[in-house]
C-alpha cells in the first residue's frame, strides 16, 4: 500500500527573463494597490461606524477585531508591494547581466 511516489521534474525548466519579471511586478503591484484601496475603504467604514455599547469587554473585542482585519489587509498589501519591488530589481539585475556579458558567436 505504501508506494514511494516521486514527483516528476519538468523537462523544460522555465527561464527567468526581464520581461517575465516586469510582468510579474505589474501583476503584483496591481494586487498591492487593490489591497491598499480595500484597506482604506475598510478603515474608513470602521471609523464612520463607532461601537455603541456600554460593555467594556465588547468595546475591547471590537477594537481588536477591527485592528486585526485592517492589519491583515495591510500585511497583504505590503507583501505584494515588496514582491513587486523585488521583481523590478531582479529585472534590472538580469538586464545588467545581459549587457555586461560578451556576446559569443
N, C-alpha and C positions, 0 to 999 in steps of 0.2 A: 503494500500500500504506500509506503513512503518512497517516492521516487525523487531523485535529485534532478530537478529541472533547472537548467541553466538558461539565463536569458540570452537570446541571440543578439550578437552585436551587429550594428549596422554595417553593411558592406561599403557604403559610401558615407564617410563622416562629413558633417556639414562644415563648410568653410566659413570662417569669420571674415567678413568684409566690411569696409566702411559704410557701404550702402545699407547692409543689414543692421548695423549698429545705429545708424541715423533713423532708420525705420522704427526700430525698437524704442529709440529715445522719443520719437514723436508720439508713439502709442502710449508710452509710459508717462510722458508729460501731459498728454490729454487726460489720462486717468487721474493724475495728480491734481490737475485743475478741476476736474469734475468732483473729486472728493473734497477739495478745498471749498468749492462752491456749496456742496452739500453740508459741510461743516459750518459754514457761515449761516446757511439757512436754518440749520438745527439750533445753533446758538441763539440766533435772533428769535426763533419761535419759543425757545425756553425762557429767554429774557422777557418776552412780551406776555408770558403767562405765568405769573408768580403762583406759588403754592398757597392755598387758602386753608390753613389748618392751625389749630392751637396746640396740637400734639407735637412736642419737640422731636420725638422719635421719627414721626412721619416727615418732618422737615429735613432731618439729617439724612434719612434714607433717600428721599427725593433728590437732595443735593448731590449725594454720592452717585446715584444712578445717572443723573444729568451729566455730571463730570465724566463718568466712565464712557457714556455714549459719545460725547464730544471728543474725548481723548482718543478713543479707538478710531474714530473717523480721521482725526488729525494725524494719528500714527500712520494710518494707511496712506494719507496724502503725502506725508513726509517720506515714507519708504519709496513710493513711486517717484517722487521728485529726486531722491538720491540716486535711484536706479537710472533715471534719465540723464543726470549729470555724469554718472559713471560710464554710460554708453557713449555719450558725446566725447568724453575723454579717451575712451578706447578707440573711437573712430579717428580722432586726431592722432593718437599714437600709431595706429595702423597706416594712416596716410604718411606720416613722417618716416616710418619704416619702409614703405614702398618707394618713396622718393630718395631715400638715402642709400638703398641697395643698388649696386651697379647692375645694369641690365646685361644679362647673358644671352648670347645668340643660340 
